Amino acid sequence: MTRREDLTVLISAILLTVVALLVITLEAQFSPTTVAPRETMTQDLLTDPFLQLPTPDSVRVVWFTEFAGQQHTVHYSSQPADTLDDNAQLVTATTRQLTRLREDQASNLPGDTSPKTPTPRSIWRHEAVITGLQPGQRLPYRVESVTDKGELVTSDVFYVDGNTVCECTTQNFADL
């Protein structure tokens, strides 16, 4: 290719890039957003629920919030299913406030509100035990927390896989 052809290809590539960026920018400004509004929630769960301390027939579900709340529960199906229905089992969680959390000037907080000196942070840990698990079962569950103002905050639906429930015996621990 000649120098002139090289220059033409380069200019064409630059123009295509500029047009693509312009289309992306304009589309974001003029396209209606179809995000479903949340149910007037002012607070969310601080973490998704996660599983701890599996036994042969149970597992603990744990999650964290930034509010003490009125009530915290786990809803789960006692039978393998893809969704939770009106017949879901309900387990009430125990709640305790974590007492040694601090934020400092190195904390990455929203709105650039990092404190100048270490400041206590209010975090609550919620834990409930799902029982009656059997190997091979895949059971859906979700957590719900009711805020101090009575607002319901709900997680997505997650699954307990009975194949991950451990076969814990005294011998397993003696081998460690």
FENRA-V104239 format. One line per field, one symbol per residue. ss: DSSP state (2 for helix, 1 for strand, 0 for the rest). burial: + if it has 16 or more other C-alpha atoms within 10 Angstrom, else -. A space follows every 50 residues. Layout:
# FENRA-V104239
ss->???
burial->???
This chain:
# FENRA-V104239
ss->00222222222222222222222222222200000000000000100001 11000001111111100000111111000000000000111101111100 01100000022200000011001111111110000001111111110000 01110001111222000002222200
burial->-------------------------------------------++--++- +--++++++++++++++++-++++++++++---+---+-++++-+-+--- --+----------+--------++++++++--++--+++++++++++--- +++++-++++++--+-----------
